[in-house]
């Protein structure tokens, strides 16, 4: 699956596919979110969850490679 196909999926399908097929890389905290980075083939995906809650708000393809710097040292 490529990025375009992935982005056509709904939130729940993106989450399940990322958790099932992606390779966990690292996590970080940003404001009130825990953000988990996964490698899914040739692209990276972030899962955004509210801290303290088991509620996923976003599952998005990481487009900005500078954002990867946020994970350096946590890998």
Secondary structure as GFF3:
##gff-version 3
##sequence-region A 1 75
A	DSSP	alpha_helix	3	7	.	.	.	ID=ss1
A	DSSP	alpha_helix	11	21	.	.	.	ID=ss2
A	DSSP	beta_strand	23	30	.	.	.	ID=ss3
A	DSSP	beta_strand	33	40	.	.	.	ID=ss4
A	DSSP	beta_strand	43	50	.	.	.	ID=ss5
A	DSSP	beta_strand	56	61	.	.	.	ID=ss6
A	DSSP	three_ten_helix	65	71	.	.	.	ID=ss7
###
